[in-house]
């Protein structure tokens, strides 16, 4: 049914385009082009059902990590800034350490998702399964970007942990 709608849409679009071209141009254009019939079996999904479920689960883990990161990073920065003040209490320092630990957990989750995505990519490429390489590349880029973004912030926070322990 979906393919029938697509075919009708293409037919309607070509009708509108055809009406704007003169009859002579249309005849010469049709004569020069090869007409190709697309059948429902010509349309293939980007991945098998099992592969898309597996890849989407990995992407979701990255998505959840970056959303959690985005929701908490401002608070983490504020708590760390307060804990680095000379008059900061031990409680403030402990809270800051817990917040930093949470960012570290998110970093580990994003790195784990990236490792799993790289392994899934290798497995997919070696399987011989047909897949859409552009969609796969987009998924990989997203997971890599998440890991890179969280890791970049994590590198800014450990300097506090050394001061907090002293």
Phi, psi and omega in degrees: 000318180298319181291327177295317177298318178298317179296317179296318178299316178295322179294316179296316180298318180292330177295317179294318179294318181296327180290340181270351181260141179294161182298322180293315179297319181297316180295319180289326179293314181295322180294329184276334185263148175270133180271128182243128178266127177258129180252163180306326180287350177282342179266118183245145177291160181294326181213166171288163181302315181296318182292318181294324177296316180296312181293319180296326178296321178292314179298321179297322177299317177294318180299316178296319180296316182289326176294316177298317178301310181298323180290332188248346189294323179298316179296319179300313179300318180295316181294319179295318178299318178295320182289339180274352178293148182301329183263019181292141179278164176296325177298318179297321179292321179293320177297317179298320179296322177295320179294319178295321178299322178296317177297320177298321177296319177295322178296316179296321178296319180290323177292323178295318178297321179295317178298318179294323179293319178297319178294319178294324178297313179298316180299317180295316181296325181277348185282338184083000178291141175283138180205165179269110184291331179292318178293318177300316179299321178295319177296316180296316179301318180299312182296321177295317180298319179298311180298319181294317182295314181291321179296324179298319180287322181300326180293336180279339186270332185298336180301329178292321185299326177292320180288325183293329181278346181269000000 
